Amino acid sequence: MATMDRSTAAPSFDYSRIPAMPASVFVAPLRKPGGLGDDWLEPAQRKYGPDEHRTWDDLYQRQIGLMPGHACREFMRGLERLDLGRGGVPDFDEMNEELRSLTGWSVVPVPMLIPDHVFYYHLANRRFPAGNFIR
């Protein structure tokens, strides 16, 4: 029976706070908008206009059309359960109720692409950062 040598065990991490990155680690030079904390979270999902809702619908339908044969059954079932194609940009609060009950995860609004270490901090805490914009 194999045993694990503790000297090669993965280090334990504290996921309750955002890690400080040493100078030797490249961090993209992104400018955090004013008023946001170190977690880059926006206070709420913004309200989208009719054109943005149509853009979401077009993009969602295009992507869904590409998925059969590429995405696993479980992923496709999850999309059905969340009903993301019901029309317009999903409301995070509504979607998170179902998502939390299914997986324990939530989606949180961020203003733009965020630094990798902040993104992974959110993932470690079962939050998926989603851009609070449609382009």
C-alpha positions in Angstrom: 0.0 0.0 0.0 1.4 3.4 -1.0 1.7 6.2 1.6 2.0 9.9 0.9 5.2 11.5 2.0 4.2 14.7 3.9 7.1 16.6 2.5 5.5 16.4 -1.0 1.9 17.0 0.2 0.1 19.9 -1.3 0.3 23.0 0.9 -2.7 24.1 2.9 -4.2 27.4 1.8 -6.4 29.9 3.5 -9.3 30.6 1.2 -10.9 33.1 3.5 -8.9 36.0 2.1 -7.3 37.0 -1.2 -3.7 35.8 -1.4 -0.9 38.3 -1.6 1.1 37.7 -4.8 4.9 37.8 -4.6 6.7 40.1 -6.9 8.0 37.1 -8.9 4.4 36.3 -10.0 3.1 38.2 -13.0 -0.2 39.9 -12.3 -2.0 41.6 -15.2 -1.9 45.3 -14.9 -5.6 45.8 -14.6 -7.1 48.9 -13.1 -9.7 48.2 -10.5 -12.6 50.7 -10.7 -12.9 53.0 -7.7 -15.2 52.0 -4.9 -14.6 48.2 -5.2 -12.9 46.1 -2.5 -9.9 43.8 -3.0 -12.4 41.1 -4.2 -13.4 43.3 -7.2 -17.1 42.5 -6.6 -19.7 45.0 -7.7 -22.5 45.6 -5.1 -25.2 44.3 -7.5 -25.8 43.1 -11.0 -26.6 46.0 -13.2 -29.9 46.4 -15.0 -29.7 45.6 -18.7 -31.6 47.3 -21.5 -33.6 45.7 -24.3 -30.7 45.7 -26.8 -28.5 43.9 -24.3 -31.1 41.3 -23.5 -31.5 40.6 -27.2 -27.7 40.3 -27.5 -27.7 37.8 -24.7 -30.5 35.8 -26.4 -28.6 35.7 -29.7 -25.3 34.7 -28.1 -27.0 32.1 -25.9 -28.8 30.5 -28.7 -25.7 30.4 -30.9 -23.6 28.8 -28.1 -26.4 26.2 -27.2 -26.5 25.2 -30.9 -22.8 24.4 -30.8 -22.9 22.3 -27.6 -24.5 19.0 -28.6 -21.7 16.4 -29.0 -19.2 18.7 -27.2 -20.6 19.3 -23.7 -21.2 16.4 -21.3 -24.8 15.3 -20.4 -24.5 16.6 -16.9 -23.6 20.1 -18.2 -26.5 20.1 -20.6 -28.9 19.0 -17.8 -27.6 21.8 -15.6 -28.3 24.3 -18.3 -31.8 23.0 -18.6 -32.3 23.2 -14.8 -31.1 26.8 -14.7 -33.2 27.7 -17.7 -30.7 30.3 -18.9 -32.5 30.6 -22.3 -35.8 31.8 -20.8 -35.2 35.3 -22.3 -32.8 38.0 -21.5 -29.7 38.2 -19.3 -30.3 36.0 -16.3 -31.0 37.7 -13.0 -28.1 36.6 -10.8 -30.3 36.6 -7.6 -33.0 34.4 -9.2 -30.4 32.1 -10.8 -28.3 31.8 -7.6 -31.3 30.4 -5.7 -31.4 27.4 -8.0 -27.7 27.2 -8.5 -27.0 27.2 -4.7 -29.5 24.4 -4.1 -28.1 22.3 -6.9 -24.3 22.9 -6.4 -23.6 25.2 -3.5 -22.1 27.7 -5.9 -23.2 31.2 -6.9 -22.5 33.8 -9.6 -21.2 37.2 -8.6 -20.9 40.4 -10.6 -17.5 41.8 -11.5 -16.9 44.9 -13.7 -14.4 43.4 -16.1 -11.8 40.7 -16.4 -10.2 40.4 -13.0 -6.8 39.3 -11.9 -6.2 35.6 -11.9 -5.5 35.3 -8.2 -8.8 37.1 -7.4 -10.7 34.9 -9.9 -9.3 31.7 -8.3 -10.0 33.1 -4.8 -13.7 33.4 -5.7 -13.7 29.9 -7.3 -12.1 28.5 -4.1 -15.1 30.0 -2.2 -17.7 28.5 -4.7 -18.4 31.8 -6.4 -18.1 32.2 -10.2 -17.2 35.8 -11.1 -19.2 37.0 -14.2 -18.7 40.2 -16.1 -21.4 42.7 -15.3 -21.6 43.7 -19.0 -22.7 42.4 -22.4 -20.5 43.0 -25.4 
